[in-house]
Amino acid sequence: MESSSPSYLNPGKASAELIGAARGGDLVATLLARLWTPKVKKRKMPCSLPGQRGLTIAKLIYSAITSLDGYVADEDGNFDWAAPDEEVHAFVNDLERKVGTYLYGRRMYEVMHYWETAQAVTDQPPVMRDYAQIWQAADKIVYSKTLETTSSARTRIERGFDPVAVRRMKAQAERDISVGGPDLAAQALEAGLVDECHLFFAPIVVGGGKRSLPKSVRLKLELLDERHFEGGVVHLHYRIRT
Ligand SMILES: NC(=O)c1ccc[n+]([C@@H]2O[C@H](COP(=O)([O-])OP(=O)(O)OC[C@H]3O[C@@H](n4cnc5c(N)ncnc54)[C@H](OP(=O)(O)O)[C@@H]3O)[C@@H](O)[C@H]2O)c1
């Protein structure tokens, strides 16, 4: 069925117009069509399987809300300053909608477990109810040597972080996988398993605490996207270059 959208919303249609106009020798139409053809920058698919163009595997993504000096929690363990406002929350929701499985360190899981409760779903702004539903719909794997049980649905405990098992999980997953907090993410980064990072810099310097990125790892990054929010948060989306 032919699309009725204007050509500037439909690069394929614009190209067909360009070819048709060129064949008819109408130079003005050719130039107009060329002007209206949006420049679509195609990004390389970072996770294509070798020798199988177009076939992609799930990405492992590390996301964190961090102070400008790089801490997810200050020296007293506080991170109330990192609480996202509605605009940031809605943006995070849209990112996390694509996540099928969360890999959590035990500490991060204990914070995120809040979203399992009914309290998170009722009497909350729509953006929080939305996030609660996203969180509840995803699978969770909690890494811990101490945790005996979990009380959230779709959750299992792993006693150790096995890079081979995570690599296999990535190869088999149909949706992206997320890793957090920083202690667990450091192991995934060290093992070269992380494909992308979403870092949200809150407009605050806390002087010390829990680092969002490990000391021991050196990474080359490609900036894929950036966004500024009204409240002063800046989001940087990076691909990790291999
Ligand atoms: N900025 C924000 O928006 C934000 C949001 C939420 C939380 N936070 C803060 O983020 C921080 C998270 O800290 P974190 O990096 O220490 O936590 P984490 O990575 O979430 O959890 C660390 C724990 O995960 C388990 N673990 C890690 N590696 C393991 C392995 N190889 N095998 C088995 N278990 C493993 C261990 O649990 P066991 O001790 O049980 O073995 C370890 O103590 C906290 O301070 C939290 O308050 C910040």
The ligand as a MOL file (V3000), in Angstrom:
LIG
                    3D

  0  0  0     0  0            999 V3000
M  V30 BEGIN CTAB
M  V30 COUNTS 48 52 0 0 0
M  V30 BEGIN ATOM
M  V30 1 N 22.3020 6.9750 41.9600 0
M  V30 2 C 21.2050 6.2530 41.9800 0
M  V30 3 O 20.2220 6.5580 41.2980 0
M  V30 4 C 21.1300 5.0110 42.8190 0
M  V30 5 C 20.0100 4.1770 42.7120 0
M  V30 6 C 19.9640 3.0250 43.4600 0
M  V30 7 C 21.0130 2.7050 44.3150 0
M  V30 8 N 22.0750 3.5430 44.4180 0 CHG=1
M  V30 9 C 23.2300 3.1970 45.2700 0
M  V30 10 O 24.0810 2.4670 44.4440 0
M  V30 11 C 24.9600 1.7030 45.2680 0
M  V30 12 C 25.1120 0.2980 44.7350 0
M  V30 13 O 26.2860 -0.1050 45.2720 0
M  V30 14 P 27.2020 -1.3230 44.8690 0
M  V30 15 O 27.9830 -1.0490 43.6390 0
M  V30 16 O 27.9520 -1.6940 46.1010 0 CHG=-1
M  V30 17 O 26.1250 -2.3920 44.6710 0
M  V30 18 P 25.7480 -3.5680 43.7020 0
M  V30 19 O 26.6850 -3.7990 42.6060 0
M  V30 20 O 24.3240 -3.3340 43.3880 0
M  V30 21 O 25.7810 -4.7740 44.7650 0
M  V30 22 C 26.9470 -5.2820 45.3150 0
M  V30 23 C 26.6260 -6.6500 45.8460 0
M  V30 24 O 26.2890 -7.5240 44.7820 0
M  V30 25 C 26.7270 -8.8380 45.0550 0
M  V30 26 N 27.7350 -9.2280 44.0830 0
M  V30 27 C 28.5450 -8.4380 43.3440 0
M  V30 28 N 29.3510 -9.1670 42.5830 0
M  V30 29 C 29.0720 -10.4670 42.8500 0
M  V30 30 C 29.5720 -11.7040 42.3720 0
M  V30 31 N 30.5710 -11.7620 41.4620 0
M  V30 32 N 29.0510 -12.8320 42.8570 0
M  V30 33 C 28.0520 -12.8210 43.7650 0
M  V30 34 N 27.5270 -11.6650 44.2510 0
M  V30 35 C 28.0300 -10.5110 43.7930 0
M  V30 36 C 27.3140 -8.8170 46.4530 0
M  V30 37 O 26.2250 -9.0900 47.2870 0
M  V30 38 P 26.3990 -9.9610 48.6590 0
M  V30 39 O 27.1000 -9.0180 49.5940 0
M  V30 40 O 25.0040 -10.2720 49.0450 0
M  V30 41 O 27.2220 -11.1690 48.3150 0
M  V30 42 C 27.7490 -7.3500 46.5970 0
M  V30 43 O 27.8460 -6.9380 47.9300 0
M  V30 44 C 24.3860 1.7340 46.6610 0
M  V30 45 O 25.1380 2.6320 47.4340 0
M  V30 46 C 22.9710 2.2730 46.4330 0
M  V30 47 O 22.4990 2.9250 47.5420 0
M  V30 48 C 22.1610 4.6730 43.6830 0
M  V30 END ATOM
M  V30 BEGIN BOND
M  V30 1 1 1 2
M  V30 2 2 2 3
M  V30 3 1 2 4
M  V30 4 1 4 5
M  V30 5 2 4 48
M  V30 6 2 5 6
M  V30 7 1 6 7
M  V30 8 2 7 8
M  V30 9 1 8 9
M  V30 10 1 8 48
M  V30 11 1 9 10
M  V30 12 1 9 46
M  V30 13 1 10 11
M  V30 14 1 11 12
M  V30 15 1 11 44
M  V30 16 1 12 13
M  V30 17 1 13 14
M  V30 18 2 14 15
M  V30 19 1 14 16
M  V30 20 1 14 17
M  V30 21 1 17 18
M  V30 22 2 18 19
M  V30 23 1 18 20
M  V30 24 1 18 21
M  V30 25 1 21 22
M  V30 26 1 22 23
M  V30 27 1 23 24
M  V30 28 1 23 42
M  V30 29 1 24 25
M  V30 30 1 25 26
M  V30 31 1 25 36
M  V30 32 1 26 27
M  V30 33 1 26 35
M  V30 34 2 27 28
M  V30 35 1 28 29
M  V30 36 1 29 30
M  V30 37 2 29 35
M  V30 38 1 30 31
M  V30 39 2 30 32
M  V30 40 1 32 33
M  V30 41 2 33 34
M  V30 42 1 34 35
M  V30 43 1 36 37
M  V30 44 1 36 42
M  V30 45 1 37 38
M  V30 46 2 38 39
M  V30 47 1 38 40
M  V30 48 1 38 41
M  V30 49 1 42 43
M  V30 50 1 44 45
M  V30 51 1 44 46
M  V30 52 1 46 47
M  V30 END BOND
M  V30 END CTAB
M  END
